[in-house]
Amino acid sequence: MKRPDSTAVVVAALALATAGCTITVNSHSEVAREEKKFTVDGRPDLRVATFDGAIEIQSWDRPYVLVEIEKRGPSKESIDALQVISEQKGRLIDVEVKAPRTETYSGIGLHRTASARLIVNLPRQSDVRARSGDGSIKVDRVSGRVDLQTGDGSIRVADIVGDLTLETADGSITVDGAEGRLTLDTGDGSVNVSGKLGAIALHTGDGSIVYRAEPGTAMSEPWEITTGDGSVSLYLPPDFSAELDAHTGDGSIRTDLSVKGDGGDRERRTLKARIGNGGKLLRVRTGDGIIRLKSN
């Protein structure tokens, strides 16, 4: 086989570069850190955001909020160009890292960007709102309103009590040991939830959904569980009660629960029945997948 002429390869590469071809390089040679400390009288209401980077939040036993900003970039200039905005009004705290106004280039056609990771410690009794343009979000041991959103990345929360709202455009969502109310939505990713939740709305555009309801779980509001393409597995306590309305477009429904008034069709793609003593509506939908109902 004839080897390509090296000069031709170089010329082709230059042509791509001059035509506006950009290659993103994730290598970061510079790291800088800064901290923001906020003393709050009462329950903090924290709002943090970064244009690009992960966010990690956990509680501690100290009466103040500490936000560490870890900035990474190809050069000191790229890091210095990041805009960090912080403000406190009473118990309301805002910390945001904005993208630099100018972009950093290194070499012909090479595009190397800076990013900012946020690490937060705060009192357990706190309200949290976190946003990342591109990065994962993780929250541990918080009681309050928790509202998380990322444009591209996974979300993981554990030991949360309160109202949870979780959203990612592309990524999995994992919830461990939660109590209260949960609303979550992922455009593309699996969903795995465990806890004692009275109200849930779970949706994924493409992925499986698993919910393990802990003993003592009771519905305080109707439940809505939907996936465009994937299986749904529900593990429910023996004493659980609900009015079940389950349907799969292309799959089957399998249950080892004791149900009454089976209104399913012959292919068992639809199942309308009473679980336990009945009560609030438990609606389950999948466009293409198996629905499994099991005793936990």
C-alpha positions as CSV (number, residue, x, y, z in Angstrom):
1,M,0.0,0.0,0.0
2,K,1.3,3.4,-0.9
3,R,1.9,5.7,2.1
4,P,0.4,9.2,2.0
5,D,2.9,11.9,1.3
6,S,3.7,13.8,4.6
7,T,3.5,17.2,2.9
8,A,0.0,16.4,1.6
9,V,-1.1,15.5,5.1
10,V,0.3,18.8,6.6
11,V,-1.4,20.8,3.8
12,A,-4.7,19.0,4.4
13,A,-4.4,19.8,8.1
14,L,-3.7,23.5,7.4
15,A,-6.6,23.6,5.1
16,L,-9.0,22.3,7.8
17,A,-7.6,24.8,10.3
18,T,-8.0,27.8,7.9
19,A,-11.5,26.6,7.1
20,G,-12.5,27.1,10.7
21,C,-12.1,23.5,12.0
22,T,-11.7,23.6,15.8
23,I,-10.5,20.8,18.0
24,T,-11.3,20.9,21.7
25,V,-8.5,19.9,24.0
26,N,-9.6,19.0,27.6
27,S,-6.0,19.2,29.0
28,H,-5.8,21.8,31.8
29,S,-2.3,22.9,32.8
30,E,-3.3,25.6,35.4
31,V,-5.4,25.2,38.5
32,A,-6.5,27.9,40.9
33,R,-8.8,27.8,44.0
34,E,-10.6,30.4,45.9
35,E,-13.2,30.3,48.8
36,K,-16.3,32.2,49.7
37,K,-17.6,32.0,53.2
38,F,-21.1,33.1,54.3
39,T,-22.5,33.3,57.8
40,V,-26.2,32.9,58.0
41,D,-28.7,33.4,60.8
42,G,-31.2,30.7,60.2
43,R,-31.8,28.4,57.2
44,P,-29.5,29.2,54.2
45,D,-31.1,29.6,50.8
46,L,-28.1,28.8,48.5
47,R,-28.0,29.4,44.7
48,V,-24.9,28.2,42.9
49,A,-24.1,28.1,39.2
50,T,-21.2,27.4,36.8
51,F,-21.1,27.6,33.0
52,D,-19.0,24.5,32.8
53,G,-18.0,22.1,35.6
54,A,-19.2,19.7,38.3
55,I,-21.0,20.8,41.5
56,E,-20.6,18.9,44.7
57,I,-22.7,19.8,47.8
58,Q,-22.8,18.2,51.2
59,S,-23.8,19.2,54.7
60,W,-21.7,19.6,57.8
61,D,-22.2,20.7,61.4
62,R,-20.9,24.2,61.1
63,P,-23.2,27.3,61.1
64,Y,-22.0,28.8,57.9
65,V,-21.7,28.1,54.1
66,L,-18.4,27.5,52.4
67,V,-18.1,27.5,48.6
68,E,-14.8,26.5,47.1
69,I,-14.3,27.4,43.5
70,E,-11.8,25.3,41.6
71,K,-10.8,26.9,38.3
72,R,-9.0,25.0,35.6
73,G,-7.6,26.2,32.3
74,P,-4.8,26.0,29.8
75,S,-3.2,29.2,31.1
76,K,-3.3,31.6,34.0
77,E,-4.9,34.2,31.6
78,S,-7.7,31.8,30.9
79,I,-8.4,31.2,34.6
80,D,-8.2,34.9,35.4
81,A,-10.8,35.6,32.7
82,L,-13.4,33.6,34.5
83,Q,-16.0,35.8,36.3
84,V,-16.9,34.9,39.8
85,I,-20.0,36.8,41.1
86,S,-21.1,36.4,44.8
87,E,-23.7,38.1,46.8
88,Q,-25.5,37.7,50.1
89,K,-28.8,39.2,51.2
90,G,-29.8,37.8,54.5
91,R,-30.2,34.1,54.2
92,L,-30.1,34.3,50.4
93,I,-26.7,33.5,48.9
94,D,-25.7,33.6,45.2
95,V,-22.5,32.3,43.8
96,E,-22.0,32.1,40.0
97,V,-19.1,31.5,37.7
98,K,-19.5,32.9,34.2
99,A,-17.7,32.0,31.0
100,P,-14.8,34.3,30.0
101,R,-15.7,37.0,27.5
102,T,-12.9,35.9,25.2
103,E,-11.9,32.4,24.2
104,T,-8.4,31.0,24.5
105,Y,-6.7,29.5,21.5
106,S,-3.4,27.5,21.6
107,G,-1.8,26.5,18.3
108,I,-3.5,26.2,14.9
109,G,-7.1,25.2,15.2
110,L,-6.8,24.1,18.9
111,H,-9.4,25.4,21.3
112,R,-8.8,25.0,25.0
113,T,-11.4,26.3,27.4
114,A,-11.4,26.9,31.2
115,S,-13.9,25.4,33.6
116,A,-15.0,25.9,37.2
117,R,-15.9,23.2,39.7
118,L,-17.9,24.1,42.8
119,I,-17.5,22.3,46.1
120,V,-20.0,23.4,48.8
121,N,-20.4,22.7,52.5
122,L,-23.5,24.0,54.3
123,P,-25.8,23.3,57.2
124,R,-28.0,20.2,56.8
125,Q,-31.2,22.4,57.0
126,S,-30.8,24.3,53.8
127,D,-32.5,25.1,50.5
128,V,-30.4,24.5,47.4
129,R,-30.6,25.6,43.8
130,A,-27.7,24.4,41.6
131,R,-27.1,24.9,37.9
132,S,-24.3,23.6,35.6
133,G,-24.2,24.3,31.9
134,D,-22.0,21.2,31.4
135,G,-21.1,18.9,34.4
136,S,-22.4,16.4,36.9
137,I,-24.1,17.4,40.2
138,K,-23.9,15.6,43.5
139,V,-25.7,16.4,46.7
140,D,-25.5,14.6,50.0
141,R,-27.3,14.9,53.4
142,V,-29.5,17.9,52.9
143,S,-33.0,18.7,54.3
144,G,-35.0,21.3,52.4
145,R,-35.9,22.3,48.9
146,V,-33.4,20.9,46.4
147,D,-33.5,22.0,42.8
148,L,-30.8,20.8,40.5
149,Q,-30.3,21.2,36.7
150,T,-27.5,20.4,34.3
151,G,-27.3,20.8,30.6
152,D,-25.1,17.7,30.2
153,G,-24.2,15.4,33.0
154,S,-25.4,12.9,35.6
155,I,-27.2,13.9,38.9
156,R,-26.7,11.9,42.1
157,V,-28.4,12.7,45.4
158,A,-28.4,10.8,48.7
159,D,-30.0,11.1,52.1
160,I,-32.3,14.0,51.1
161,V,-35.4,15.0,52.9
162,G,-37.8,17.6,51.4
163,D,-38.9,18.7,47.9
164,L,-36.6,17.5,45.1
165,T,-36.6,18.7,41.5
166,L,-33.9,17.2,39.3
167,E,-33.3,17.7,35.6
168,T,-30.6,16.9,33.1
169,A,-30.7,17.1,29.3
170,D,-28.4,14.1,28.9
171,G,-27.4,11.9,31.8
172,S,-28.4,9.4,34.4
173,I,-30.2,10.3,37.7
174,T,-29.6,8.3,40.9
175,V,-31.5,9.0,44.2
176,D,-30.7,7.1,47.3
177,G,-32.6,7.2,50.6
178,A,-34.9,10.2,49.8
179,E,-38.0,11.2,51.7
180,G,-40.7,13.7,50.6
181,R,-41.6,14.7,47.1
182,L,-39.6,14.0,43.9
183,T,-39.9,15.3,40.4
184,L,-37.2,14.3,37.9
185,D,-36.6,14.5,34.2
186,T,-33.8,13.3,32.0
187,G,-33.7,13.6,28.2
188,D,-31.5,10.6,27.8
189,G,-30.4,8.4,30.7
190,S,-31.4,5.8,33.2
191,V,-33.2,6.5,36.5
192,N,-32.6,4.7,39.8
193,V,-34.5,5.8,42.9
194,S,-34.9,4.5,46.4
195,G,-36.5,6.0,49.5
196,K,-39.8,6.8,51.2
197,L,-41.4,9.2,48.8
198,G,-45.1,10.3,49.0
199,A,-45.2,12.0,45.7
200,I,-43.1,11.2,42.6
201,A,-43.0,12.1,38.9
202,L,-40.3,10.3,37.1
203,H,-39.6,10.7,33.3
204,T,-36.8,9.8,30.9
205,G,-36.9,10.2,27.2
206,D,-34.7,7.1,26.7
207,G,-33.7,4.8,29.5
208,S,-34.9,2.4,32.2
209,I,-36.6,3.4,35.5
210,V,-36.2,1.6,38.8
211,Y,-37.9,2.7,42.0
212,R,-37.5,0.8,45.3
213,A,-40.0,2.1,47.8
214,E,-38.9,1.6,51.4
215,P,-41.2,0.1,54.1
216,G,-43.8,2.6,55.3
217,T,-44.1,4.3,51.9
218,A,-47.6,5.7,51.2
219,M,-48.8,7.9,48.4
220,S,-49.7,11.4,49.3
221,E,-50.4,12.4,45.7
222,P,-50.8,10.5,42.4
223,W,-47.6,9.0,40.9
224,E,-46.5,9.4,37.3
225,I,-43.7,7.2,35.9
226,T,-42.9,7.4,32.2
227,T,-40.2,6.4,29.8
228,G,-40.1,6.8,26.0
229,D,-38.0,3.7,25.5
230,G,-37.0,1.4,28.4
231,S,-38.2,-0.9,31.1
232,V,-39.9,0.1,34.4
233,S,-39.3,-1.8,37.6
234,L,-41.2,-1.0,40.8
235,Y,-40.5,-2.6,44.1
236,L,-43.3,-1.9,46.5
237,P,-43.9,-2.8,50.2
238,P,-46.3,-5.6,51.0
239,D,-48.8,-3.1,52.6
240,F,-48.7,-0.6,49.7
241,S,-52.0,0.6,48.3
242,A,-52.8,2.3,45.0
243,E,-55.0,2.3,41.9
244,L,-52.8,1.0,39.1
245,D,-52.9,2.1,35.5
246,A,-50.0,0.6,33.6
247,H,-49.4,0.4,29.8
248,T,-46.6,-0.5,27.5
249,G,-46.6,0.1,23.8
250,D,-44.4,-2.8,22.8
251,G,-43.6,-5.1,25.7
252,S,-45.3,-6.9,28.6
253,I,-46.4,-6.3,32.1
254,R,-45.2,-8.8,34.8
255,T,-46.4,-8.6,38.4
256,D,-46.0,-10.8,41.5
257,L,-48.2,-8.4,43.5
258,S,-51.7,-9.3,44.7
259,V,-54.0,-7.1,42.5
260,K,-57.8,-6.9,42.2
261,G,-60.0,-6.1,39.3
262,D,-57.5,-6.9,36.5
263,G,-58.6,-4.8,33.5
264,G,-55.7,-5.9,31.3
265,D,-55.8,-6.9,27.7
266,R,-55.0,-10.3,26.4
267,E,-51.4,-9.5,25.6
268,R,-51.0,-7.9,29.0
269,R,-49.8,-4.6,27.6
270,T,-52.3,-2.8,29.8
271,L,-53.1,-3.5,33.4
272,K,-55.7,-1.6,35.5
273,A,-56.1,-3.0,38.9
274,R,-56.3,-2.2,42.6
275,I,-53.2,-2.8,44.8
276,G,-54.0,-3.3,48.5
277,N,-56.8,-1.0,49.5
278,G,-56.6,1.2,46.4
279,G,-56.4,4.9,46.8
280,K,-54.4,7.3,44.6
281,L,-53.5,6.8,41.0
282,L,-50.2,5.0,40.1
283,R,-49.8,5.6,36.4
284,V,-46.9,3.8,34.5
285,R,-46.1,4.2,30.8
286,T,-43.4,3.0,28.5
287,G,-43.3,3.2,24.8
288,D,-41.1,0.2,24.4
289,G,-40.2,-2.0,27.4
290,I,-41.3,-4.4,30.1
291,I,-43.1,-3.2,33.2
292,R,-42.3,-5.2,36.4
293,L,-44.2,-4.9,39.6
294,K,-42.5,-6.7,42.6
295,S,-42.9,-6.9,46.3
296,N,-40.1,-5.3,48.1
